[in-house]
Amino acid sequence: MSATVVVLLLAAVVLWPARRVAALPDAAPPDVSGPETTAEDPPPLTVEEVADATMLLALALRSGRGLVESLDDVAEVSPPAPRTDLVRVATALRWGRSMTEAWAYARPLWGSTATAFVISQEVGAPSASVLLEAGEALRETESRRLEEAGGRAAVMLVLPLGLCFLPAFIATAVVPLVVVLVGTRLG
């Protein structure tokens, strides 16, 4: 009888921790080596994706969802790039990291969103309104950047075209006019 009890206790000790770890949704922090290193490179992230995710986070928080639940919900409907960062932040918050430490796991493009969360937590302001403003600021900044890039592209296109068409204009319009004027003056 004692051998049977020993075998059962040994089996329970061996199998029980494995069952508990398998039952946990997030058994380890997203990146235990730190926010600077990753096991694999996540897909590239765009400002538009960050702005969209920020707006969705604001709406989820405004609807009454908790912070971690909102991060999970937005991660579910987001493209792969923002999903990766949002899952990392949510997992870090579940593991008891501070808001600043949790957002350190996200890429730098999330800076304004992270700042909005940290400030709203420090001040006690409702984070939904701060996040809506951060999302709008991200979109306005990106829009201005694209307008400036378009202006620079227009200038860069005009210079080569001008250099190509200027000799043709001179050869077809200015030279014949000068020849006619010189011919009438001399003749």
Buried (B, 14 or more C-beta within 10 A) or exposed (E): EEEEEEEEEEEEEEEEEEEEEEEEEEEEBBBEEEBEEBEEEBEEBBBEBBBBBBBBBBBBBBEEBEBBEBBBBBBEEBBEBBBBBBBBBBBBBBBEBEBEBBBBBBBEBBBBBBBBBBBBBEEEEEBBBBBBBBBBBBBEEBEEEEEEEEEEEEEEEEEEEEEEEEEEEEEEEEEEEEEEEEEEEEE
